Amino acid sequence: MNEKRKQGILQIFSVLLLLLGIISTSLLFYHTYQKIAYQHISAFCEIILEHSPETEPQLLSGLKEYHALTEQEIAKTNYLEKYGYRPEEFCKGIPVHTFLFPTFLFLIIAGFFMFESWEMRRHNQKRIANLTVYLEQVNTGAKETLIQTQEDDFSKLQDEIYKTVTALYQTKEAALFAKKNFAENLANIAHQLKTPITAAFLSLQLMKRKNANQYADQVEKQLERLNRLEESLLMLSKIDSGSLILKHEKVDLFTALSLAAENLDDLFRERHISIEIPENGCIEFSGDLEWTIEAFINFMKNCMEHSQSGGTVHCDYSGNPLYAKIRIWDDGAGFDTEDLPHLFERFYRGRHAVGSGIGIGLALARSVFELQNGTVTAYNLQNGGACFEIRIYCH
């Protein structure tokens, strides 16, 4: 017997029990009323006959007339009021058992309804808990998660949840498949670009040996840009496909920032820009040192490109039980308001972009930190300057 049918039978039984209780109580009170009325009239007649035996014919005749009266006629009779009698002076001392049965019956019915209510509430809580656990398992990515089939008031909701989850699984699988195909296509394009770029470089070197000119230098710059684009496409394909494996080892922030600055030392000297990295003690996080340095280089380079000659790129870092925080900022004019929402989009170049970048460095840097359980935000400082803030969470 399924749950829905069981609950229906239980509800019908409850209604029948309540109806039986009402009928039984009504019959009991009617029987008690008849018995009490009979006993009181009988006692009254006995007293009259004891004092006046000769009135027996008149008394019996009066009883017959009494039986012939209707309830409406009796209800209108207040004959004893003129002698000072009131209704509350009669029928005193009603037997206790008159109220015991109705009270006992009421307690049984009330207890049954309370039990039914508790049982229904317990059942609903159990069903809600099962559905909640099912959704939690789905959200955590548990495989082969099945929902228990039961027939009750939650059945329709259960069916809709199952349909939704199934549709979401299918959508997820389709999205992952499309993402994998996109990453593979991106990698294929990058690999296909590698061969002509290498061949073009070799041909260009031969041309420069025979007849160097300004056009050859321009072509070389464009080839170098294509080479960077090819390397970036390969890196993005690894990130999108999930094949970029990062190490999980202790990374000291001061060391990572210092090594990143060393890689840009020539560019900083060329532009007459300095970099400040305070030594705030040993603050570490679990991550990949090489890729962290690569991400820091992109942030520092962006700040350097937007700083005036003689300016400074500032770095700072701190830690707490929840996360390690790194800030990298400059003394320039700051981000353009229209650029802020798009800074980390791939291939996006701001309105005042400088250099020969292709707009992929910031997107790549953010992806690196996201793979290390981190977040990256960009904003303008109150006193001027653009700031990148990185938070790498411990858990």
Order of alpha helices (4+ residues) and beta strands (2+ residues): alpha-alpha-alpha-alpha-alpha-alpha-beta-alpha-alpha-beta-beta-alpha-beta-beta-alpha-beta-beta
